[in-house]
Amino acid sequence: METDADTEKAQQVLDWIHRTKVTSFKAHELVTARRRAFPTVSSTAPALRLLEEHGYLRSFQPARNGTRGKSPAITSRVHPHVESLGVGSQAQYSSEKSLPELVLLR
């Protein structure tokens, strides 16, 4: 279940995406860039899940290169229309509690 805090965190992620113009990222990169909002990788999960549900992101697990070591981190790809729609500006969502839907990536 989404809460206002999850929506606020998701908006912070969108702002970061808009500002940095990333096309894909890993959760640890978000933690590095936004340490105050997301102190751990697990703290990014609700915001990333909400953005994925609304079609802003698509997560995928890269293939493993071998049998040893840790599996690769999950990568989130940004919907190509996020930048062209200007999604991420705070003024656009200041009065709304939910994120608008985008067409899901296939």
ChimeraX commands (.cxc) that place a marker at each C-alpha (Angstrom):
marker #1 position 0.00,0.00,0.00 radius 0.5
marker #1 position 1.34,3.39,-0.95 radius 0.5
marker #1 position 1.53,6.19,1.54 radius 0.5
marker #1 position 2.10,9.90,1.20 radius 0.5
marker #1 position 5.70,9.32,2.32 radius 0.5
marker #1 position 6.20,6.79,-0.49 radius 0.5
marker #1 position 4.75,9.25,-3.00 radius 0.5
marker #1 position 7.01,12.00,-1.70 radius 0.5
marker #1 position 10.07,9.74,-2.00 radius 0.5
marker #1 position 9.00,8.73,-5.51 radius 0.5
marker #1 position 8.76,12.41,-6.42 radius 0.5
marker #1 position 12.29,12.92,-5.10 radius 0.5
marker #1 position 13.48,10.09,-7.36 radius 0.5
marker #1 position 11.72,11.72,-10.34 radius 0.5
marker #1 position 13.35,15.04,-9.51 radius 0.5
marker #1 position 16.75,13.34,-9.39 radius 0.5
marker #1 position 16.09,11.60,-12.73 radius 0.5
marker #1 position 15.01,14.88,-14.29 radius 0.5
marker #1 position 18.01,16.80,-12.93 radius 0.5
marker #1 position 20.66,14.21,-13.84 radius 0.5
marker #1 position 19.01,12.96,-17.06 radius 0.5
marker #1 position 19.88,9.33,-16.29 radius 0.5
marker #1 position 18.35,6.66,-18.52 radius 0.5
marker #1 position 19.08,3.76,-16.19 radius 0.5
marker #1 position 20.46,3.37,-12.70 radius 0.5
marker #1 position 20.96,0.97,-9.82 radius 0.5
marker #1 position 19.53,1.52,-6.35 radius 0.5
marker #1 position 23.00,2.04,-4.86 radius 0.5
marker #1 position 23.58,4.94,-7.29 radius 0.5
marker #1 position 20.41,6.57,-5.99 radius 0.5
marker #1 position 21.60,6.04,-2.41 radius 0.5
marker #1 position 24.94,7.64,-3.26 radius 0.5
marker #1 position 23.29,10.65,-4.88 radius 0.5
marker #1 position 20.44,11.12,-2.37 radius 0.5
marker #1 position 21.93,9.82,0.90 radius 0.5
marker #1 position 19.65,11.95,3.11 radius 0.5
marker #1 position 16.42,10.73,1.53 radius 0.5
marker #1 position 17.60,7.13,1.01 radius 0.5
marker #1 position 20.16,6.03,3.62 radius 0.5
marker #1 position 20.14,2.37,2.49 radius 0.5
marker #1 position 19.40,0.45,-0.69 radius 0.5
marker #1 position 16.39,-1.19,0.97 radius 0.5
marker #1 position 14.94,2.27,1.72 radius 0.5
marker #1 position 14.65,2.91,-2.04 radius 0.5
marker #1 position 12.33,-0.08,-2.60 radius 0.5
marker #1 position 8.92,1.55,-1.88 radius 0.5
marker #1 position 9.63,4.58,-4.11 radius 0.5
marker #1 position 11.05,2.48,-6.95 radius 0.5
marker #1 position 8.14,0.02,-6.70 radius 0.5
marker #1 position 5.63,2.88,-6.88 radius 0.5
marker #1 position 7.37,4.40,-9.92 radius 0.5
marker #1 position 7.42,0.99,-11.59 radius 0.5
marker #1 position 3.70,0.50,-10.91 radius 0.5
marker #1 position 2.97,3.88,-12.53 radius 0.5
marker #1 position 5.13,3.13,-15.58 radius 0.5
marker #1 position 8.01,5.53,-14.93 radius 0.5
marker #1 position 10.58,2.77,-14.46 radius 0.5
marker #1 position 11.15,-0.81,-15.51 radius 0.5
marker #1 position 13.40,-2.98,-13.37 radius 0.5
marker #1 position 15.40,-5.90,-14.70 radius 0.5
marker #1 position 17.98,-8.32,-13.39 radius 0.5
marker #1 position 21.08,-8.49,-15.64 radius 0.5
marker #1 position 22.30,-11.97,-16.52 radius 0.5
marker #1 position 24.98,-13.48,-14.34 radius 0.5
marker #1 position 28.45,-13.72,-15.89 radius 0.5
marker #1 position 29.53,-16.81,-13.99 radius 0.5
marker #1 position 28.76,-19.03,-11.04 radius 0.5
marker #1 position 30.87,-17.26,-8.44 radius 0.5
marker #1 position 30.19,-14.09,-6.50 radius 0.5
marker #1 position 27.10,-12.02,-6.00 radius 0.5
marker #1 position 24.43,-11.69,-8.62 radius 0.5
marker #1 position 24.36,-8.32,-10.44 radius 0.5
marker #1 position 22.29,-5.54,-8.90 radius 0.5
marker #1 position 18.82,-4.88,-10.26 radius 0.5
marker #1 position 18.86,-2.03,-12.77 radius 0.5
marker #1 position 15.98,0.41,-13.25 radius 0.5
marker #1 position 15.40,1.83,-16.72 radius 0.5
marker #1 position 13.67,5.18,-17.05 radius 0.5
marker #1 position 10.67,5.44,-19.38 radius 0.5
marker #1 position 11.80,7.37,-22.49 radius 0.5
marker #1 position 8.93,9.86,-22.21 radius 0.5
marker #1 position 9.75,10.95,-18.65 radius 0.5
marker #1 position 12.23,13.60,-19.80 radius 0.5
marker #1 position 10.12,14.82,-22.73 radius 0.5
marker #1 position 7.07,15.28,-20.48 radius 0.5
marker #1 position 9.06,17.36,-18.02 radius 0.5
marker #1 position 8.19,14.92,-15.25 radius 0.5
marker #1 position 10.05,15.76,-12.10 radius 0.5
marker #1 position 9.36,19.43,-11.59 radius 0.5
marker #1 position 8.08,20.02,-8.07 radius 0.5
marker #1 position 5.56,22.65,-9.14 radius 0.5
marker #1 position 3.76,20.15,-11.34 radius 0.5
marker #1 position 2.76,17.88,-8.44 radius 0.5
marker #1 position 2.67,20.19,-5.44 radius 0.5
marker #1 position -1.12,19.93,-5.01 radius 0.5
marker #1 position -1.54,16.29,-6.11 radius 0.5
marker #1 position -1.12,13.26,-3.87 radius 0.5
marker #1 position -0.63,10.67,-6.62 radius 0.5
marker #1 position 1.64,10.30,-9.62 radius 0.5
marker #1 position 0.18,10.38,-13.14 radius 0.5
marker #1 position 0.25,7.15,-15.12 radius 0.5
marker #1 position 2.55,6.63,-18.09 radius 0.5
marker #1 position 2.11,3.95,-20.72 radius 0.5
marker #1 position 3.89,0.87,-19.43 radius 0.5
marker #1 position 7.08,-0.23,-21.15 radius 0.5
marker #1 position 6.98,-3.57,-22.88 radius 0.5
marker link #1:1,2 radius 0.2
marker link #1:2,3 radius 0.2
marker link #1:3,4 radius 0.2
marker link #1:4,5 radius 0.2
marker link #1:5,6 radius 0.2
marker link #1:6,7 radius 0.2
marker link #1:7,8 radius 0.2
marker link #1:8,9 radius 0.2
marker link #1:9,10 radius 0.2
marker link #1:10,11 radius 0.2
marker link #1:11,12 radius 0.2
marker link #1:12,13 radius 0.2
marker link #1:13,14 radius 0.2
marker link #1:14,15 radius 0.2
marker link #1:15,16 radius 0.2
marker link #1:16,17 radius 0.2
marker link #1:17,18 radius 0.2
marker link #1:18,19 radius 0.2
marker link #1:19,20 radius 0.2
marker link #1:20,21 radius 0.2
marker link #1:21,22 radius 0.2
marker link #1:22,23 radius 0.2
marker link #1:23,24 radius 0.2
marker link #1:24,25 radius 0.2
marker link #1:25,26 radius 0.2
marker link #1:26,27 radius 0.2
marker link #1:27,28 radius 0.2
marker link #1:28,29 radius 0.2
marker link #1:29,30 radius 0.2
marker link #1:30,31 radius 0.2
marker link #1:31,32 radius 0.2
marker link #1:32,33 radius 0.2
marker link #1:33,34 radius 0.2
marker link #1:34,35 radius 0.2
marker link #1:35,36 radius 0.2
marker link #1:36,37 radius 0.2
marker link #1:37,38 radius 0.2
marker link #1:38,39 radius 0.2
marker link #1:39,40 radius 0.2
marker link #1:40,41 radius 0.2
marker link #1:41,42 radius 0.2
marker link #1:42,43 radius 0.2
marker link #1:43,44 radius 0.2
marker link #1:44,45 radius 0.2
marker link #1:45,46 radius 0.2
marker link #1:46,47 radius 0.2
marker link #1:47,48 radius 0.2
marker link #1:48,49 radius 0.2
marker link #1:49,50 radius 0.2
marker link #1:50,51 radius 0.2
marker link #1:51,52 radius 0.2
marker link #1:52,53 radius 0.2
marker link #1:53,54 radius 0.2
marker link #1:54,55 radius 0.2
marker link #1:55,56 radius 0.2
marker link #1:56,57 radius 0.2
marker link #1:57,58 radius 0.2
marker link #1:58,59 radius 0.2
marker link #1:59,60 radius 0.2
marker link #1:60,61 radius 0.2
marker link #1:61,62 radius 0.2
marker link #1:62,63 radius 0.2
marker link #1:63,64 radius 0.2
marker link #1:64,65 radius 0.2
marker link #1:65,66 radius 0.2
marker link #1:66,67 radius 0.2
marker link #1:67,68 radius 0.2
marker link #1:68,69 radius 0.2
marker link #1:69,70 radius 0.2
marker link #1:70,71 radius 0.2
marker link #1:71,72 radius 0.2
marker link #1:72,73 radius 0.2
marker link #1:73,74 radius 0.2
marker link #1:74,75 radius 0.2
marker link #1:75,76 radius 0.2
marker link #1:76,77 radius 0.2
marker link #1:77,78 radius 0.2
marker link #1:78,79 radius 0.2
marker link #1:79,80 radius 0.2
marker link #1:80,81 radius 0.2
marker link #1:81,82 radius 0.2
marker link #1:82,83 radius 0.2
marker link #1:83,84 radius 0.2
marker link #1:84,85 radius 0.2
marker link #1:85,86 radius 0.2
marker link #1:86,87 radius 0.2
marker link #1:87,88 radius 0.2
marker link #1:88,89 radius 0.2
marker link #1:89,90 radius 0.2
marker link #1:90,91 radius 0.2
marker link #1:91,92 radius 0.2
marker link #1:92,93 radius 0.2
marker link #1:93,94 radius 0.2
marker link #1:94,95 radius 0.2
marker link #1:95,96 radius 0.2
marker link #1:96,97 radius 0.2
marker link #1:97,98 radius 0.2
marker link #1:98,99 radius 0.2
marker link #1:99,100 radius 0.2
marker link #1:100,101 radius 0.2
marker link #1:101,102 radius 0.2
marker link #1:102,103 radius 0.2
marker link #1:103,104 radius 0.2
marker link #1:104,105 radius 0.2
marker link #1:105,106 radius 0.2
view
